[in-house]
Amino acid sequence: MGGITVSPVEDYVYNMLPPRDEVLAEMEAEAAQKKIPIVGPAVGRIFYQLATMIQAKTVFEMGSAIGYSTIWWARAIADGGRVIYTDGDPKNAEKARGFFQRAGVANRISLKTGDALELLSEEKQQFDIVFNDVDKDDYPRVLRLAAPRVRKGGLFVTDNVLWSGRVADANAVDSRTKAIQEFNRALYASPDFYTTILPIRDGVAVALKK
Ligand SMILES: C[S@@+](CC[C@H](N)C(=O)[O-])C[C@H]1O[C@@H](n2cnc3c(N)ncnc32)[C@H](O)[C@@H]1O
């Protein structure tokens, strides 16, 4: 799972989770087998809660892979809402399309393939939620481009912000770790957001747009 809390606590949290339906369970098994880095059920439940709490109708997801996190958002959005799935790999999108149909959420999701940052720039509207899960080197650029696309009172949510704990190394030289460190600093310093990092799994930043 790539968790950063000690293993017994991680196990405790995950063992308590209610079982998922057949489609999500199959996706979790496939992700584990093929080493696809999905957010997993503990984080999926946070997404469901967040979207429900703000009665989100529009979600722009940057980096969707086989669509596991997309399904959690899609099940939480209000009637008539839409989640935009994006991924650079068309094979992922094809796979995701099948899962969306089986999960009964295909009519709430628009699939787009290509660079998520470019695809976002093609959208003219603001979103209730922008979720960032693209390549980590791009995180500082995502903050600059995505921040204006979140509506006031909406959420900018980002996965992997603790990067297996490597962000705590002040002397890190790895480009992805440095990019996430820069992202976290800038997000907390931004006057546009009120931010909290939830230390669940690999760290989830939840930033409320002021
Ligand atoms: C961590 S996985 C996403 C997992 C997914 N959010 C989930 O939890 O189910 C990251 C995905 O983002 C895609 N990706 C990375 N950078 C991207 C970019 N700039 N634009 C579009 N897709 C990107 C990769 O192809 C990969 O499938």
The ligand as an SDF file (V2000), in Angstrom:
LIG
                    3D

 27 29  0  0  0  0  0  0  0  0999 V2000
   -0.6920    7.1550   -9.7440 C   0  0  0  0  0  0  0  0  0  0  0  0
   -1.4570    6.7450  -11.2390 S   0  0  0  0  0  0  0  0  0  0  0  0
   -3.1180    7.2740  -11.0120 C   0  0  0  0  0  0  0  0  0  0  0  0
   -3.9020    6.4080  -10.1010 C   0  0  0  0  0  0  0  0  0  0  0  0
   -5.3500    6.8370   -9.9610 C   0  0  0  0  0  0  0  0  0  0  0  0
   -5.4740    8.2330   -9.5900 N   0  0  0  0  0  0  0  0  0  0  0  0
   -6.0200    5.9860   -8.8900 C   0  0  0  0  0  0  0  0  0  0  0  0
   -5.7460    6.2350   -7.7090 O   0  0  0  0  0  0  0  0  0  0  0  0
   -6.7760    5.0940   -9.2240 O   0  0  0  0  0  0  0  0  0  0  0  0
   -0.8410    8.0180  -12.2510 C   0  0  0  0  0  0  0  0  0  0  0  0
   -1.3800    7.9840  -13.6780 C   0  0  0  0  0  0  0  0  0  0  0  0
   -1.2030    9.2770  -14.2210 O   0  0  0  0  0  0  0  0  0  0  0  0
   -0.8230    9.1910  -15.5670 C   0  0  0  0  0  0  0  0  0  0  0  0
   -0.0930   10.4360  -15.8140 N   0  0  0  0  0  0  0  0  0  0  0  0
    1.0720   10.8320  -15.2630 C   0  0  0  0  0  0  0  0  0  0  0  0
    1.3710   12.0840  -15.6700 N   0  0  0  0  0  0  0  0  0  0  0  0
    0.3670   12.4630  -16.4920 C   0  0  0  0  0  0  0  0  0  0  0  0
    0.0740   13.6460  -17.2070 C   0  0  0  0  0  0  0  0  0  0  0  0
    0.8910   14.7100  -17.1730 N   0  0  0  0  0  0  0  0  0  0  0  0
   -1.0590   13.6890  -17.9230 N   0  0  0  0  0  0  0  0  0  0  0  0
   -1.9030   12.6360  -17.9720 C   0  0  0  0  0  0  0  0  0  0  0  0
   -1.7010   11.4970  -17.3060 N   0  0  0  0  0  0  0  0  0  0  0  0
   -0.5750   11.4150  -16.5800 C   0  0  0  0  0  0  0  0  0  0  0  0
   -0.0360    7.9090  -15.6950 C   0  0  0  0  0  0  0  0  0  0  0  0
   -0.1980    7.3670  -16.9980 O   0  0  0  0  0  0  0  0  0  0  0  0
   -0.6600    7.0220  -14.6230 C   0  0  0  0  0  0  0  0  0  0  0  0
   -1.6210    6.1550  -15.1940 O   0  0  0  0  0  0  0  0  0  0  0  0
  1  2  1  0
  2  3  1  0
  2 10  1  0
  3  4  1  0
  4  5  1  0
  5  6  1  0
  5  7  1  0
  7  8  2  0
  7  9  1  0
 10 11  1  0
 11 12  1  0
 11 26  1  0
 12 13  1  0
 13 14  1  0
 13 24  1  0
 14 15  1  0
 14 23  1  0
 15 16  2  0
 16 17  1  0
 17 18  1  0
 17 23  2  0
 18 19  1  0
 18 20  2  0
 20 21  1  0
 21 22  2  0
 22 23  1  0
 24 25  1  0
 24 26  1  0
 26 27  1  0
M  CHG  2   2   1   9  -1
M  END
$$$$
